[in-house]
Amino acid sequence: MNREQAKLRPGAAAGDEDSIRALWHAHRRWVAAILLAHMPRDAELEDLLQDVAVQVVRNIDRLKDPAAIRPWLRTIAVNTARTAGRRREVRRRGLHLVGAGSPGRFDGAASAAEEAARREAREEGERAMALCRMLPEEYREPLMLRAVRGMSYRQIADVLGVPVTTIETRLVRGRRMLKELMERDMARRSEEAREASAAPAKGRNEP
């Protein structure tokens, strides 16, 4: 995404479908990273991207400053993700009151070992994402944009509306904070595993 693509494309503000489609295609990937930084863990990214796209189509005529396209899109993405979080929290409370249904079974043809490996990799990825979401917003967003979408420091600075030097500092601090969180999480899980393995042995030794 270059600086020309960051501008409001001619015809988009007037509602031209091809211009709006080209605009969305140019920005969709980094908008996804913003959503990942703010959305609830059980939300579907594609659903939220569709919600953002709808908001873009409905409100593109309200964008008065073409140079503000990135901050404008970021605001829509953050609000969409937070709205999804509030909705899911209400739904979660409702399920807690009435009782959740029974979990479904996995009926795939993959072997137990393959499924276990996939599950472990998925869980590791979810843990890393959850830990990243624990970071303050000013560190979480640059990390997502850099790691998930591979955006340059300049591109991230343009999206967040801050100097490049600020992005550099936030990325350094954010990576250090995330590393510390991951180390603490690993130590906690290792301790829990040791306690779990020791519990049966202790039970067998008791009279």
HUZI-V746590 format. One record per helix or strand of 3 or more residues. SS is the DSSP state (a for helix, b for strand). FROM is the first residue (numbers start at 0). TO is the last residue. If there is no record, write none. Layout:
SS,FROM,TO
SS,FROM,TO
//
This chain:
a,16,37
a,44,61
a,65,97
a,111,132
a,136,146
a,152,159
a,163,204
//
